[in-house]
Amino acid sequence: MMNMTPVVKQLLIINIIFFIGAQLVPVSYDFLVMFFPENPNFGIWQIITHMFMHANFLHIAFNMFALYSFGSMLEHFWGGKKFLFFYISCGLGAALLNFAVNYYYFQDGLNVLMANGFSKNYILQLLGEGKIVVQWKEMLTVSQFDNFTGAYRSAVLGASGAIYGLLTAFAFMFPNAQLALLFIPVPIKAKYFVPGLLAIDLFLGLKGSSLFGSGGTGIAHFAHIGGAVAGFLMMLYWKKNQFNNNRWN
């Protein structure tokens, strides 16, 4: 395997420091994960800090292994500055799409409740206190209610959005490279593997269920897609405008 590159190493260290710190000071999750903007716990810094927070050991282990595996190769080709710019940009793209989807879900429910006589300030006040009005469940469909309250209460954390950007860049640069997951032992070319993974995320995000169980996922599927879309758009731009004299294909 390729040696770990400098920026990847620094990102690994930062993520591990954040993870250990969060285990020692659990209240840090209230300040450093990313909340919905209407939520009083939201802070603008969370757009960056959420990328370095992880829920548990398996969460950070999978993300850091992917960062090492794909990030080192990309940094080797691009250099540290371009790699870091790409990584952070994909994380921001993940946050942006996650915000957009949650805003749509929240606004959809909010409009129905306001049409039934509830003021926005009153609704936000109740939600901020962790309360609801029982009649809301009668005014909204089950999915509307779940999406409305879930969007407001959502807390996003993890490097997954940025990692999906790295996966997309890897598939863009090395489409015929063979990839495999632990539960899919047969190697699949990157140009099929990554779109397939994104298709699963899109399906689960729209369905509101998890690959590993039913009900709520606890996984920000649209953040994954947002990171991948940001990565794909940057790769298209760079290929068209910067790599014409030094193509990889």
C-alpha positions in Angstrom: 0.0 0.0 0.0 1.1 3.6 -0.6 2.9 5.3 2.3 0.8 7.8 4.2 1.2 11.3 2.9 1.7 14.4 5.1 -1.7 16.1 4.9 -3.5 12.7 5.3 -1.4 12.0 8.3 -2.3 15.4 9.8 -6.0 14.9 9.1 -5.8 11.5 10.8 -4.2 13.0 13.9 -6.8 15.8 14.1 -9.6 13.4 13.8 -8.2 11.1 16.5 -7.6 14.1 18.8 -11.2 15.2 18.3 -12.5 11.7 18.9 -10.5 11.1 22.1 -11.4 14.6 23.4 -15.1 14.0 22.7 -14.9 10.7 24.7 -13.3 12.6 27.6 -15.6 15.6 27.4 -18.9 14.3 26.0 -20.5 17.8 26.2 -18.3 18.8 23.2 -20.7 17.0 20.9 -23.3 19.7 21.8 -20.9 22.4 20.3 -19.0 20.7 17.6 -21.4 18.5 15.6 -23.6 20.2 13.0 -27.1 21.1 13.9 -30.0 22.4 11.7 -29.7 26.3 11.4 -33.1 26.8 13.1 -31.9 24.8 16.1 -30.6 27.0 18.9 -27.6 24.6 19.2 -26.4 25.6 15.7 -23.1 27.5 15.4 -21.4 28.6 12.2 -18.2 26.9 13.2 -20.0 23.5 13.1 -19.8 23.6 9.3 -16.1 22.7 9.7 -15.9 21.0 13.1 -18.5 18.4 12.3 -16.1 16.8 9.8 -13.7 15.9 12.6 -16.3 14.5 15.0 -17.3 10.8 15.1 -20.0 8.9 17.0 -18.1 5.8 18.0 -14.9 3.7 17.3 -16.3 1.9 14.2 -17.4 5.2 12.7 -14.0 6.8 12.9 -12.2 3.6 12.1 -14.0 3.1 8.7 -13.6 6.8 7.8 -9.9 7.0 8.7 -9.1 3.8 6.9 -10.8 5.2 3.7 -9.0 8.5 4.2 -5.6 6.6 4.4 -6.4 4.3 1.5 -7.7 6.8 -1.0 -6.4 10.1 0.3 -2.8 9.2 0.2 -3.0 8.2 -3.4 -4.8 11.4 -4.3 -2.4 13.6 -2.3 0.5 11.9 -4.0 -0.8 13.0 -7.4 -2.1 16.5 -6.4 0.1 17.7 -3.7 -0.9 18.7 -0.2 -2.6 22.0 -0.8 -4.8 20.9 -3.6 -5.7 17.7 -1.7 -6.7 19.6 1.4 -8.7 22.1 -0.6 -10.5 19.2 -2.3 -11.1 17.4 1.0 -12.6 20.4 2.9 -14.6 21.5 -0.2 -16.3 18.0 -0.3 -17.1 18.2 3.4 -18.7 21.6 2.8 -20.6 20.3 -0.2 -21.9 17.5 2.0 -23.1 20.0 4.6 -24.7 22.2 2.0 -26.8 19.4 0.5 -27.7 18.1 3.9 -28.9 21.6 4.9 -30.9 21.9 1.7 -32.7 18.5 2.1 -33.4 19.2 5.8 -34.6 22.7 5.0 -37.1 21.3 2.5 -38.4 18.7 5.0 -38.6 21.3 7.7 -40.3 23.9 5.6 -42.8 21.4 4.2 -44.0 20.5 7.7 -43.8 24.1 8.9 -46.0 25.4 6.1 -48.7 22.8 7.0 -48.7 23.7 10.7 -48.7 27.5 9.9 -51.7 26.9 7.6 -53.5 25.3 10.5 -53.0 28.4 12.7 -49.7 27.8 14.5 -47.2 30.7 14.3 -43.6 30.0 13.3 -42.2 31.5 16.5 -44.5 29.3 18.6 -43.5 26.2 16.7 -39.7 27.0 17.0 -40.2 27.7 20.7 -41.8 24.3 21.4 -39.2 22.5 19.3 -36.4 24.3 21.1 -37.9 23.1 24.4 -38.0 19.5 23.0 -41.8 19.6 22.9 -44.5 19.1 20.2 -48.3 19.6 20.0 -50.1 16.3 19.8 -52.4 17.7 17.0 -49.3 18.0 14.7 -49.4 14.3 14.2 -53.0 14.7 12.9 -52.1 17.6 10.6 -49.0 16.0 9.1 -48.6 12.6 7.5 -46.4 10.1 9.3 -43.5 10.8 6.9 -44.0 14.6 7.1 -44.0 14.6 10.8 -40.9 12.3 11.0 -39.0 14.4 8.4 -40.1 17.7 10.0 -39.0 16.9 13.6 -36.0 14.9 12.4 -34.7 17.8 10.3 -34.9 20.1 13.3 -33.3 17.7 15.7 -30.7 16.3 13.3 -27.0 16.4 14.4 -24.6 15.6 11.6 -21.0 14.5 12.3 -18.2 12.6 10.7 -15.8 12.8 7.7 -18.0 10.6 5.5 -19.1 13.5 3.2 -15.4 14.4 2.5 -14.6 10.7 2.2 -17.3 10.2 -0.5 -15.6 13.1 -2.4 -12.3 11.2 -2.3 -14.1 8.0 -3.5 -15.6 9.9 -6.4 -12.2 11.5 -7.3 -10.6 8.0 -7.1 -13.2 6.5 -9.5 -12.8 9.5 -11.8 -9.0 9.1 -12.0 -8.8 5.3 -11.8 -12.1 4.0 -13.1 -10.8 0.4 -13.7 -9.3 0.0 -10.3 -10.8 -3.0 -8.4 -12.6 -2.2 -5.1 -14.4 -4.4 -2.6 -16.3 -4.1 0.7 -16.1 -6.5 3.5 -19.7 -7.7 2.8 -19.1 -7.8 -1.0 -16.0 -10.0 -1.4 -16.0 -9.8 -5.2 -13.9 -6.9 -6.5 -15.8 -4.3 -8.6 -14.3 -1.7 -10.8 -14.4 1.8 -9.2 -16.5 3.2 -12.1 -19.3 0.8 -11.1 -18.6 0.6 -7.4 -18.9 4.3 -6.5 -22.0 5.0 -8.5 -23.6 1.9 -7.1 -22.7 3.0 -3.5 -24.3 6.4 -4.3 -27.4 4.8 -5.7 -27.8 2.9 -2.5 -27.4 6.1 -0.4 -29.9 7.9 -2.5 -32.4 5.1 -2.2 -32.0 4.8 1.5 -32.1 8.6 2.0 -35.4 8.9 0.1 -36.8 5.8 1.8 -35.6 6.8 5.3 -34.2 3.4 6.2 -30.8 1.8 6.8 -28.9 -0.8 4.9 -28.4 -2.6 8.2 -31.9 -2.3 9.6 -35.3 -0.7 9.3 -36.6 2.6 10.6 -34.4 5.7 11.0 -30.9 5.4 9.8 -28.8 7.6 11.9 -26.9 8.0 8.7 -26.8 11.3 6.8 -27.2 9.8 3.3 -27.7 13.1 1.6 -24.4 14.4 3.1 -22.7 11.5 1.4 -24.3 12.4 -1.9 -23.4 16.1 -1.4 -19.7 15.2 -0.8 -19.7 13.0 -3.9 -21.4 15.7 -6.1 -19.0 18.4 -4.9 -16.1 16.0 -5.7 -17.4 15.2 -9.1 -18.0 18.8 -10.1 -14.4 19.8 -9.0 -13.0 16.9 -10.9 -14.8 17.9 -14.1 -13.7 21.5 -13.7 -10.0 20.5 -13.0 -9.9 18.1 -15.9 -11.4 20.6 -18.3 -9.3 23.7 -17.2 -6.1 22.5 -15.6 -5.1 19.0 -16.8 -5.5 19.4 -20.6 -1.7 19.0 -21.0 -1.3 16.3 -18.5 -4.4 14.0 -18.6 -4.7 10.8 -16.6 -6.8 9.0 -19.2 
